[in-house]
Amino acid sequence: MSQLFTPYTIKDVTFRNRIGMSPMCQYSAIDSAMNDWHQVHLGSRAMGGAALIIAEATAVRADGRITPGCTGLWNDDQIEPAAKINRFIVDQGAVPAVQIGHAGRKASAARPWDGGAHLKDNDGGWPIVGPSGTAFDTDGIRLWKTPTQMSIADIAQMQNAFVDTAKRALAAGYKMLEIHGAHGYLLHSFFTPLVNTREDEYGGDLRNRARMMLETVDAVRAVRPENLPLAVRLSVSDWTEGGITIEDNIQMTKWLKERGVDIVDCSGGGATPDARASIGSRTASQVALAGQLRTEANIATMAVGEITDAKQAEEIISSGQADIVLLARTMMRDPYWAMHAAIELGVDVKAHIPTQYGFYIK
Ligand SMILES: Cc1cc2nc3c(=O)[nH]c(=O)nc-3n(C[C@H](O)[C@H](O)[C@H](O)COP(=O)(O)O)c2cc1C
């Protein structure tokens, strides 16, 4: 019997199988609200059989967008466009989730296909903030902007923005919330010593560097209904000498679990130009680290990275490396990946796709 196609429940939310779409920025928002592009991008994967659809990195404040095309949930006008998409996703039998975050010193960039470099303030960009006042790219070429080091008051305001966005996410009908703590964006940049050189209680040892993430999780948890799952995406390794390691993340995960985090989404890299990016040829090694974290921190995990075929995904779940597999580029290639995987594994596909298709397909 397929483990990949066995339902899975966290609190009051049941996933029809263990397959999710990983969050993917689409750089296609207008006024930072979702639109028809997002409807089809997210909706088609729900039709295609995925159980969990995680919407892209969604900014808690305007200055937290990676690019001007990124989505946000910092005002109430952004709620209904997302809610419309979520109603559709639920109608298809899938669970809508959203990843909320702030891009920190990597914000204010051009879209990837426009070069991805920082935009000047008078050319569509905006001033950026971070745990410390150092630029991502020290050669002054790509992400060259110097962030303003956040004060204690700035930190409190930022945590409030996460809380307000979490409330809007609930109003928009997202059943699961994921806090973006990876890829060198704000929360990860507080956690990693490669970026955070603060000398106050938000910098220094592991516990101090974890403080920003943990306080943010506490504040968000307080406004989340107890019966809905909360996830955090971590960069499970910085992949760089002197950066955070899987051991640091096992400790972080234990602290997150104490605070009511239900599942950890195991990504990697992104803190510095040397730290291997979140996508790339070595991404697959994250899957093994998801397994290690699951065992040693005794928490549910989502594994992501170079998951391309059904038997591989089945093995990740059945070997206990993860509770859910997330696919990004593979689902970009094939919105119906989950349906195809069910057919390949000999699973009754009808339980995983809408009746309009399931009635006809074996
Ligand atoms: C176009 C694109 C956009 C992405 N946007 C996000 C994002 O918004 N948030 C995030 O945490 N990861 C993002 N990622 C990383 C993916 O979620 C995923 O972790 C990574 O691509 C590895 O999975 P894959 O090998 O299945 O592509 C993005 C990846 C791609 C290709």
The ligand as an SDF file (V2000), in Angstrom:
LIG
                    3D

 31 33  0  0  0  0  0  0  0  0999 V2000
   10.4070   30.0500   -9.2910 C   0  0  0  0  0  0  0  0  0  0  0  0
   10.6860   29.6520   -7.8770 C   0  0  0  0  0  0  0  0  0  0  0  0
   10.1980   30.4370   -6.8450 C   0  0  0  0  0  0  0  0  0  0  0  0
   10.4300   30.0810   -5.5030 C   0  0  0  0  0  0  0  0  0  0  0  0
    9.8700   30.8370   -4.5060 N   0  0  0  0  0  0  0  0  0  0  0  0
    9.9840   30.4240   -3.2250 C   0  0  0  0  0  0  0  0  0  0  0  0
    9.2510   31.0580   -2.1990 C   0  0  0  0  0  0  0  0  0  0  0  0
    8.4210   31.9460   -2.4250 O   0  0  0  0  0  0  0  0  0  0  0  0
    9.4690   30.6380   -0.9300 N   0  0  0  0  0  0  0  0  0  0  0  0
   10.3290   29.6200   -0.6310 C   0  0  0  0  0  0  0  0  0  0  0  0
   10.5090   29.2850    0.5330 O   0  0  0  0  0  0  0  0  0  0  0  0
   10.9840   28.9580   -1.6080 N   0  0  0  0  0  0  0  0  0  0  0  0
   10.8070   29.3130   -2.8750 C   0  0  0  0  0  0  0  0  0  0  0  0
   11.4210   28.6000   -3.8720 N   0  0  0  0  0  0  0  0  0  0  0  0
   12.1190   27.3500   -3.5180 C   0  0  0  0  0  0  0  0  0  0  0  0
   11.1740   26.1600   -3.6730 C   0  0  0  0  0  0  0  0  0  0  0  0
   10.0630   26.2500   -2.7920 O   0  0  0  0  0  0  0  0  0  0  0  0
   11.8950   24.8160   -3.4100 C   0  0  0  0  0  0  0  0  0  0  0  0
   12.3000   24.7750   -2.0700 O   0  0  0  0  0  0  0  0  0  0  0  0
   13.0950   24.6220   -4.3240 C   0  0  0  0  0  0  0  0  0  0  0  0
   12.7890   25.0000   -5.6470 O   0  0  0  0  0  0  0  0  0  0  0  0
   13.5780   23.1680   -4.3070 C   0  0  0  0  0  0  0  0  0  0  0  0
   12.5390   22.3270   -4.7470 O   0  0  0  0  0  0  0  0  0  0  0  0
   12.5150   21.7040   -6.2500 P   0  0  0  0  0  0  0  0  0  0  0  0
   13.8080   20.9600   -6.4000 O   0  0  0  0  0  0  0  0  0  0  0  0
   11.3040   20.8130   -6.2500 O   0  0  0  0  0  0  0  0  0  0  0  0
   12.3940   22.8390   -7.2170 O   0  0  0  0  0  0  0  0  0  0  0  0
   11.2060   28.9410   -5.2150 C   0  0  0  0  0  0  0  0  0  0  0  0
   11.7010   28.1610   -6.2570 C   0  0  0  0  0  0  0  0  0  0  0  0
   11.4390   28.4960   -7.5730 C   0  0  0  0  0  0  0  0  0  0  0  0
   11.9410   27.5930   -8.6660 C   0  0  0  0  0  0  0  0  0  0  0  0
  1  2  1  0
  2  3  1  0
  2 30  2  0
  3  4  2  0
  4  5  1  0
  4 28  1  0
  5  6  2  0
  6  7  1  0
  6 13  1  0
  7  8  2  0
  7  9  1  0
  9 10  1  0
 10 11  2  0
 10 12  1  0
 12 13  2  0
 13 14  1  0
 14 15  1  0
 14 28  1  0
 15 16  1  0
 16 17  1  0
 16 18  1  0
 18 19  1  0
 18 20  1  0
 20 21  1  0
 20 22  1  0
 22 23  1  0
 23 24  1  0
 24 25  2  0
 24 26  1  0
 24 27  1  0
 28 29  2  0
 29 30  1  0
 30 31  1  0
M  END
$$$$
